[in-house]
Amino acid sequence: MFILGWLVNRYLVRTTSVIYYSRAIEDKIQDKEEDFEELARDTALLQSLVDGTYAGKTLDDLLLKNKKYGIFIYDDDTAFDRQLRFWNTHDIAPYIVWEDRDTVSLVSLTSGRYVHVNRNVTLANNKRYTVEALIPVLTQYFVQNSNFRREFYDYPGAEKLIDISVKPTNYPVTSYKGQPLFYLSELQLEDRQHNWWSFLFVIAGVFLIIIYVHQESNVIHYKYGLWSGAGFMGLCILLMRIIVYYYPQFLSLRQFELFDPVIYNSSFVLSSLGDLLINALLASWLMLFINRRIATVGIRPFPEKWKNWVCVIVLLGIMVVATFLFADIIQSLVADAKISFNVTNIENLTRYSFIGFAILASLALSYFFLAQILLTVCGKLIYGNYYVSLIISAFIGLLLLSFTRNPGVVELNLYVLLWLLLFLMMIQQQLFSGLRFRLNVSEVLFWLFVF
């Protein structure tokens, strides 16, 4: 699947895209050129335009939204600069380089690149006029936003595959008379957005790998035990994420807005909202795999009590560190990301808000499953000493906070530590299922509310 997606993207889509767009853009430009030539030959219409005697319907037909190109008529018989007599749009700034001959060329203006067509005509009383057309090719602005974007006119999305080249290429765009206007070039592989077909092949390959890892982990679980199967799954997840982090061109996820660091970026591991979503889902997958199988595992305490207590301290330490880590991720997601979680104002919610809610739910379930796993093992090692585990957790948490220099983090984690102690007390007292691994809908909703 990966090889097929790479071949489709590199050799099929890569070539056909630039050929298709060069022909399509050329046809559009030539159609508008021919339409403009008919306009330039209609002296009666031009005379009414410069005199201002045209009808309202005539003006409507000539507007940019109908003609799809800018029209400008200048009076050449003025004492100084040519006087603009007619224009059909305010969206395109007129080209101010005067030509005394008929020309057609590509020009760059403040709002993008246009094919400039210049025609000199003589109307009543031998008065000379210049009729110009500006045919949009590529719109681009100094400051870009959702309304002012860099894109090929009539072909939004093509800018992710092709670009205008300053050097001759094998993909020229010519005028209707055969004169080369400009050339197109394909974007380099790392800069170009992948075709959806090739990306679907890659996603299918990833999905098959996930199925294989899950099935193989299950087989290892039955043959060698739960921890061997979980270790294999965790190692595979780690290797897959390392490959994506250090070889980003493998999936080219940055082509999607979800993986834009501008929206969310807290660290190398959580460099985008998409990375956080993937990590949260993978963590949920691993925790759910262990959670659904740990009840069948026979956990026996060590004969030596001190070994049991050492294991309990280590497991509770993992619990405290995981709690602080999850709290930090949630705090950065809510405070630092450009995402609105204000549910009281629905108009401010975006698609990233709903993705953020999905991430929060995944993190909450992952944390709950992790807590069930760790506390189940602790319960088997020190059966009945629940209050001692609370004291150990509080001690480890305060010890970690003692070495934290950031006052803001210390204040946040103090409240998080109090919440953790309350949570441990609730889950160990079997409130709303507690350590029972099979939860019904009401119990899941309760714990999501707690988190």
Residue pairs with C-beta under 8 A, 6 or more apart in sequence:
1 201
1 202
1 204
1 205
1 208
2 201
2 202
2 205
4 201
5 197
5 198
5 199
5 200
5 201
5 202
5 205
6 198
8 195
8 197
8 198
8 201
9 189
9 194
9 195
9 198
9 199
10 189
13 194
13 195
13 197
13 198
14 186
14 189
14 192
15 186
17 158
17 161
17 162
17 186
17 195
18 161
18 162
18 171
18 184
18 185
18 186
19 171
21 152
21 155
21 158
21 161
21 162
21 184
22 162
22 171
22 172
22 173
22 184
24 155
25 137
25 152
25 154
25 155
25 173
25 184
26 173
26 174
28 153
28 154
29 115
29 135
29 137
29 173
29 175
29 181
30 174
30 175
30 176
32 67
32 68
32 69
32 133
32 135
33 104
33 115
33 117
33 133
33 135
33 175
33 176
34 176
35 67
35 69
36 69
36 71
36 117
36 119
36 133
36 135
37 119
39 45
39 46
39 71
39 131
40 46
40 119
40 121
40 131
43 121
43 123
45 54
45 58
46 73
46 121
46 123
46 129
46 131
47 123
47 124
48 54
48 58
49 62
49 73
49 85
49 86
50 73
50 75
50 85
50 86
50 123
50 129
59 88
60 66
61 67
62 71
62 88
63 88
63 89
64 70
64 88
64 89
64 91
64 92
67 88
68 135
68 136
68 154
69 133
69 134
69 135
69 136
70 87
70 88
70 89
70 91
70 92
70 94
70 114
70 132
70 133
70 134
70 135
70 136
71 86
71 87
71 88
71 89
71 131
71 132
71 133
72 84
72 86
72 87
72 94
72 95
72 131
72 132
72 133
72 134
73 84
73 85
73 86
73 87
73 129
73 130
73 131
73 132
74 82
74 83
74 84
74 85
74 129
74 130
74 132
75 82
75 83
75 85
75 127
75 129
76 82
76 120
76 127
76 128
76 129
76 130
77 127
77 128
82 98
82 130
84 94
85 129
87 94
91 111
92 109
92 111
92 114
92 134
92 136
93 109
93 110
93 111
94 132
94 134
95 107
95 109
95 114
95 116
95 132
95 134
97 107
98 130
99 118
99 130
100 120
101 118
101 120
102 118
102 119
102 120
103 116
103 117
103 118
104 115
104 116
104 117
104 118
104 175
104 177
104 179
104 181
105 115
105 116
105 181
106 113
106 114
106 115
106 116
106 137
106 164
106 181
106 182
107 113
107 114
107 115
107 116
107 134
109 134
110 141
110 142
111 139
111 140
111 141
112 136
112 137
112 138
112 139
112 140
112 141
112 150
112 153
113 137
113 138
113 140
113 164
113 182
114 134
114 135
114 136
114 137
115 133
115 134
115 135
115 137
115 175
115 181
116 132
116 133
116 134
116 135
117 132
117 133
117 134
117 135
118 130
118 131
118 132
119 130
119 131
119 132
120 128
120 129
120 130
120 131
121 128
121 129
121 130
121 131
122 128
122 129
123 129
136 153
137 152
137 153
137 164
137 182
138 150
138 151
138 152
138 153
138 159
138 164
139 148
139 149
139 150
139 151
139 152
139 153
140 150
141 148
141 149
141 150
144 150
149 156
150 159
151 157
151 158
151 159
152 158
152 159
152 162
157 193
160 187
160 192
160 193
160 255
161 186
161 187
161 192
161 193
162 184
162 185
162 186
162 187
163 184
163 185
163 187
164 182
164 183
164 184
164 185
165 182
165 183
165 184
165 185
167 183
167 185
168 180
168 183
169 183
169 184
169 185
171 183
171 184
171 185
172 180
172 181
172 182
172 183
172 184
173 180
173 181
173 182
173 183
173 184
174 180
174 181
175 181
186 192
189 249
190 249
190 252
193 252
193 255
194 202
194 252
194 255
202 251
206 251
209 240
210 285
213 232
213 233
213 236
213 237
214 233
214 285
214 289
216 232
217 229
217 230
217 232
217 233
217 236
217 289
218 229
219 229
220 228
220 229
220 232
221 228
221 229
221 230
221 293
222 229
225 297
226 290
226 293
226 294
226 296
226 297
229 289
229 293
230 286
230 289
230 290
233 285
233 286
233 289
234 286
237 282
237 285
237 286
241 278
241 279
241 282
243 250
244 250
244 251
244 253
245 268
245 269
248 254
253 259
253 272
253 274
254 260
254 272
256 274
257 263
258 272
258 273
258 274
258 277
258 352
258 355
259 272
259 273
259 274
259 275
260 272
260 273
261 271
261 272
262 338
263 272
263 273
263 337
263 338
263 339
263 352
264 270
264 272
264 273
264 276
264 333
264 336
264 337
264 338
264 339
265 271
265 272
266 329
266 332
266 333
266 336
269 275
269 279
270 276
270 279
270 329
270 332
273 337
273 339
273 352
273 355
273 356
273 359
276 329
276 333
276 359
277 355
277 358
277 359
277 362
280 359
280 362
280 363
280 366
281 362
283 362
283 363
283 366
284 362
284 365
284 366
284 369
287 365
287 366
287 369
287 370
287 373
288 365
288 369
290 369
290 373
291 369
291 372
291 373
291 437
292 437
294 373
294 376
294 377
294 437
295 376
295 437
299 376
299 377
299 380
299 381
300 380
301 308
301 380
301 381
301 382
301 383
302 308
302 311
302 381
308 381
308 382
309 381
309 382
311 377
311 378
311 381
312 378
312 381
312 382
312 389
312 392
313 392
313 396
315 374
315 377
315 378
316 374
316 378
316 389
316 392
316 393
316 396
317 396
318 374
319 370
319 371
319 374
319 375
319 393
319 420
320 393
320 396
320 397
320 400
320 417
320 420
321 400
322 367
322 370
323 367
323 397
323 416
323 417
323 420
324 397
324 400
324 413
324 416
326 363
326 367
327 412
327 413
327 416
328 409
329 363
330 360
330 363
331 412
333 339
333 356
333 359
333 360
334 341
337 352
337 356
338 352
339 350
339 352
339 353
339 356
340 348
340 349
340 350
340 353
341 353
341 356
341 357
342 348
342 349
343 349
361 448
364 447
364 448
364 451
365 444
365 448
367 451
368 447
368 451
371 423
371 424
371 427
372 427
372 435
372 437
375 389
375 424
375 427
375 428
375 435
376 435
378 389
379 386
379 428
379 435
382 388
382 389
386 425
386 428
386 429
389 424
389 428
390 421
390 424
390 425
393 420
393 421
393 424
394 417
394 421
397 413
397 417
397 420
398 417
400 413
401 410
401 413
401 414
401 417
404 410
404 413
423 450
426 432
426 434
426 450
427 434
427 435
428 434
428 435
430 436
432 442
432 443
432 446
432 447
433 439
433 440
433 443
439 447
